[in-house]
Amino acid sequence: MPFDIPILNPLRAIVGPNNVLTSAEDTIPYSFDGTAALTQMPGCVVFPKDAGQIAGILQIANEKRVPVVTRGSGTGLSGGSLPCPDCIVLCTAKMDKILELDRANLTLLCETGVTTLAIADAAVGAGLFYPPDPGSMKISTIGGNVAENSGGLRGLKYGVTRNYVMGLEVVLPDGELMWLGNKCVKDVAGYSLKDLFIGSEGTLGVISKVLLRLIPKPASKKTMVATFNQMDQAADSVSAIIAAQIIPCTLEFLDRTTIHCVEDFAKIGLPLDCEALLLMETDGHPAVVAEEAAHMERICREQGCLEVRVAKTDEEAVKLASARRSAFSALARVAPTTILEDATVPRSELARMIRFVEAIAKKYRLRIGTFGHMGDGNLHPTFLTDERNTEEMHRVEEAFKEIFDEAIRLGGTITGEHGIGLAKKAFLPKFAGGAQMRVMRELRRVLDPKGILNPGKMFD
């Protein structure tokens, strides 16, 4: 339901009438994010162009106690940017400028609505490298990446978004601006408040600018794919690679269901008679890359792999890597509803967790394709279902509960990179425990005493 004129007029005065959407036709695209089976119409959608306009919007919302849900491109997979009833959706998509690329300090300063791909391309253009590469990087925005602490395929070697954030401009719920961090490599003055906002899912403040760390671009890279008759062989290969003190930039896996869907979708030439596929990439100095690639191939063969295919050209490397990068899109073609989940366990427990997911699929008569980041224990069981089938969706929910319980039991976590949002908040207390939940609630209450920022997300 749209807001009353007394609220809309001040918003229009701040951002201009063309930057406030109120009709159902215009706001429907902002009623959902990348999370399946969740939708809610907002009160209005507002497009600020700078931190000053964000501050003005939040001042009005804080005074009127109107909820505000910040949104970039809406690619999130836990319902974190899903509107709540009669809220202001604050969409940062028009704040899309790269403000500075500082080669002397290896940093990039940009507005919050810049896409991850634009940042990566700008870095490459300067002969540098921005490693985080979430699956939605072509359209996801850096503000969303920071708010969710997004990961990606290169997380094993290079880490996640948090590892590259040097500074943030944040607008607090009452409209006050705060700058956190700087270009210094070392800075231990006071609490590391910027780290509090990274992964906070829009519940503590609105990020308006981001200062990112860049690194030198690797001189060489080699890509290869190994296929296995058994998932345990793939898992054992990963353990052996890490034990050999090789840290690839990419170490990904696909199960049989996902392999078949990807091949049907992308026509890459993947073998269809295997149970598991490993995508391996190593980068760095050419001599080191050649040595590590040969060592990884040897390890896979020792573990009984069926085949190792090594990319001979950059074009072939991109084609092989697309086997993993297209996994979600390929699976999404199979059923009306695709629910991509995100459970993480210690690497040593990954094979056991994969077998558990397979058993759960049989127990609840569900079709699940599993892929993910085998190198860091982060797997994505993907449910191929139909949200219109109430009985089947109930089985999906029960399967989720068992998967998350097992992840916790094995010393893992309920999310490695997608966040809590709405989809997983019921599981957070069991994972976090009473003391951690109390501290998080108190921090949120201190920074947002009126509770206007993304209410109902992470915890009530």
N, C-alpha and C positions, 0 to 999 in steps of 0.2 A: 504494500500500500504506500503510495507516495506521501511525502511529508507535506505538512501545511505550509502555506506561503510564508509565515513568519520565520521559518527555518530556511526555506529555499532562497528567499531574497538575499539574506546576508551571504550565503554561499555563492550566489551568482555575482554579487558585488566583488567578491574576492577573486574568482577565477574566470568570470565572464559567463554570460548566459549559455554560450555554445559548449561550455565545459561542464555543464550540469545536465545529466540525463535523468528523466523522471518517468517516462511512459514505459509501460510493460514491454512494448515492442523493442525499445532501445535498451532496456536493462536486462532482458532475458539472457544475453551472452555473458553477463556477469553474475548469473544466479547459480553457477556451478564452477568447479575447477576440474583437475584431471582425475579426481577420485570418483569411482563408479558409484552409481545408485544414491548420490547425495545431491540435493538441489534446494535452494531457498531464494526467493525473490528479495532483493534489497529495497530500501526505501528510495534511494537515489544513488547515482554514480557521479563522482566528482573527479576531475582531472586537474590536479595542480601542476604548475610548471617550475616551481622552485620551493625552497625550504620556507620562505616567508609565507607563501600561500598555504603550505601544509600547516604552519603555525596558526594562521587565521582560522582554518577549518577546525583544527583541534580545540582552539579556544571556544568557538561556538558550540562544538559538540560537548565539551567539558561543562560549559555553563548550563546547557540544556539537558545534560545526561543522555545524549544520543550516542548509541554505540557506533564505533568506527572499525571497519575491517579493511586493512591495507591489502592491495593486490597489485601484482605485476602483470605477467602474461597468463596467470591462472593455470600453470602446469603442475601444481602441487598434487601429491598423491596421498594425502592424509586428511583432506578437508580443511586445511589450515587457512585457506582464503575463501572458504564458503561463507556467504553472507549470513547474518542472523536477521531475524525479522525486524523490519523498519530501521535498518542501519544505513549509515553512509558508507558506500564502498569508495575508498580513497585509492584511485588507480594511478599508479606512477608511470604509466607507459609513455607519457609525453616528456618525462624528465630523462632524456636519452642522449645526453651529450658526454663525450669523453673530453674532459677539461684540461688534462695535462698528461704527457708521457715523459717522464724524467729519466733519461738514460743514465745520467750520472749517479742517481740514487736507486735505479732499477725499480721505479714505482709508476703506477698509473692511477690518476684521480679521475673519477667519473661520477655522473649522477646515477641515481638508483635504478632508473628504468633502462639502462643500457643492457643489451643482450649479452649473454656469456660469449657467444660466437664473435660479436663485434670486438669484445675485449681481447679474445684470443687472436683475432686477425690483426688488431692494432699492435699487439705484442710481436707477432711474426713479422709485420711490416718494419719493425724497428730492430729485427734480428734477435728478438727475445722470446720468452715462452711463458704463457700462463697455463699451468697444468690442470686445474680442476675442469672436468668435462662431464657434467651430468648428462644423462641421456637426452634431455630436452634442451641442450645447450644452444641449438639454433634459434630458439624462441624464448627460453627462460631468461629472466632479468637478474642482474647481479644483486639487487635488493632482496629478491626472493631466495637466491642462493645463500646469501648471508643469513637471512631470517630462518632458513631451514638448515643451515650448515651443510649444504649439499655435498655429495661425494661425486663418484664417477668411476670410469674404468681405470683411470691412472692412479687411483687412491692408494694402492698398495705401496708404490714407490714414493709418490709425491704428496700424499696426504689429502685432506679435504679443504673446503673453502676457508675454514678457520685459520689454516696454516699460511694463508696468503693475505689476510686482512691486517693492515698496519694501522688503519685509522677509520673512523666513522663520524659522520655528522648525523646526529639523531635529534628528532623533535620529540620532546616529552609530551605527555597527555594534556598538560596545561598550556602548551604552545611554546615553552621555553626551549631554545636551541642549545645543544651541547656538542662540543667537538671532543672526540676521544682518540688518543694515539697520535702518532707523527711518523716522519720518515726515518727516525732513528732505529738502527738495528737493535740497540740496547736501550731499554727504558723500563725501570722498575720503580718509578715514582708513584706511590699510592696503589690502590686497588686497580686491577686490570678490568676496568668497567666495560671496555669494548667487548671483552669476551663474554660479559653478561648478556649483551644484546645479540651476539652471534648465536643462532639457534633458538632465539626467544619467540619465534613464530608470530611476531607482530603484537605481542601481549604487553610489552614494556615501553615501547616507543616506536616512532616511524623513522626508518633510515632514509636519509635524503642524499647523502654522498658517501662514497666508499674510496678509501685509499688502499690500493692493492700492491703486493710485492710481486715483482717479476723475476725471472731467473734466466740465465743464458740458455739459448736454444741448443738442445742436444745435437751433436754433429752428425750422428748416424742413428739409424733404427732398423731393426729386422723383425719381421712378422712371420709367425708360423702357426699352423693348426695341427693338433694331434687328435686322433680318434681312438676310442677304447671300447672294448667289449663290455666292461663293467665300470660303474661309477667309482667303485673303490680303487680301481687302478688309476683313474684320473686323480682322485684325492691323494693317493699315495705318491703320485708323481709330483704333485704340488708340495707335499711335505718334504720330499727328497730335494726338490729345487731350493726350497727355503733353507733346508739343512746344509746344502752346499754353499750357503751364503751368497746366493744369487737373488737379487730383488728386482724382478722384471717390472717394467712400467705398467704392463697389463698381464693379468693372469685370470682369464674368465672361463666359464664353463656353460655348456648347454646340455640339457638332457634329451632323451630320444624324442619326446613329444615336441619340444622346441625346435630341434634340428629339422624334423619333418615340416613343421610350419614355416620355418625360415626358408628352407629350400623351395617349398611351394610358392612362397612370396617373392623371393629375391633371385632365384635361379643362379646360385653361386657355384653349384657343382659339388655340394657337400655329400659325403657318403651317407646312405640311409640305412646301412646295416650295422650301425654302432649304437651303443647305449649312452655314450658321453663324448663330448668334444671339448678340447681345451684350446682357447685362443691365447697365444703367448707373444708378447712383444718386449724386446729389450732395446734400450737406447743409451747413448753416451758416446764415448770415444770409439771410432771404428774398430780398433783392435780389440777393445773390451767387448763390444757388441758381437763381433764374430766369435770370440771365445765363449761368451755366455750362451749364444744361440746354439753353438755346437754342443755345449755341455747339457743344455736343456733337452735337445733332441736325443742325446745319448741316454739321459735319465728316463725319458718317456719310453724309449725302446726297451730299456732294462725292466720297466714296469709292465711290459707286455702290450704296448700300444699297437693298433692295427696299421697305422700310417702316420707319418709326419710330412706335412706339406709346407715347404718354405717359400715365401713370396720372393720372386726373382726381380720384380720391378715395383716401383711405388704404386702403380695402378693395381697390380695384383694384391699388394699389401692392403690397400683401401678396400678392395673387394672382400678379402678374407676378414678384415675387421668388421665389415658390414654384417657379417654373420651374427655377431653379438649385438651390434648397435641397432639392428633391425628386429631383434627378438620380440620386443613388446608389440611393435606394429604387426609383425607376422602372426602372433598369437591373437591379437585383437580382431583378426578377420574370421576367426573360427566360430565364435559364439556372440550372441547379442550383447553380453556384458562381460567385460574383462576386468578382473580385480587383481591388481598387481600388489603383492605384499612384500614385506621387507623385514626379515628376521636375521639376526647375526649371532654367530657362535664362535668360540675360539677355533682357529684353523684345525686343531687336532680333533674337533668334534664334528667337522663338516660332513664327512661321509655318513656318520651316524644320523645327523639331522636330515640329510637328503633321504636316507632310507625311511626315516620316521614320516616325512612328508608323503612318500610313496604309499606307506601303510595307511596313513590318514585318508588319502585319496580313495583307496579301496574300501576302507571302513565306512566312509560317508557317500560312496558311489558318486564321486566327483571326478571331473577331468582337470588335472593340474599339470601345467608345464612349468618346469623349474629351470632357472638360469641364474647367473649372478657372478659375484666377484669371489671366486674360489680362493684367490690369494689372500684376501682379508676376512674370509669367513662370512661374507654378507651374501645371503641367497634371497632370490625373489620367486617364491612359489606363486604362480599366476593361475588364478581360478577362471576357467572358461565356463560361464554359466549364463543365466537369464534372470535378471532382476524381477521380471514379471511372474516368475514361478516362486510363489511364496514358500512352498514346502522345501524346494531346493535351496533357496536363500537361507532358510533356517539351518539346513545342513552345512552350508558354507560358514555361517557364524559359529557353529559348534566346532567345525574343523579349525577355524582361526584360533579359538580359545585353546585347543590342544596344542597347536603349533607354537603359540606364544608361551604357553606354560612349559613346553619342552625346551624352548630356547633359554628360558630363565633357568630351568633345572640344570642345563648343561653349562651354565656360567656365561650365557650370552645376554643379548638385549632384544627388546621388542622392536627396535628400529635402528638401523645403521646409518640411514641417510634420508628417509622420507619424512621424519618428524612424527609428532603425536597428533596434533590437530584435533579433529572430532573423531576420526576413525579409531584411534587407539587410546583415547583418554581413560577408558574403562580398565585398561591393562596397566596403566602407569603406576598406581599405588602399589600393586604387588611387586613390580620391578624396583621402584624407588625406595619403598619403605616409609614408615611414619615420619622419621626425622627429616628426611630429604623433602617430603611433600610439605611439611610444615614450613621449612625454610623457603621453599619456592613460593608458597602462598603468601608469606610475609613480605618477601621481596616484591612481589606483584602488587600487594596492597600499598606498600610504601610509594612505589613509582606511579601507580594508577589508582589512587584512593577511591575514585568514583566508578571504577570498573568499566570504562568506556572502550578500551582497546581489545578487540577480538574476543569479546566475552564468550564463555562456553568452550573455548579451545584449550587444549592441554589438560586443564582441570577446571571444575566449577568454582 
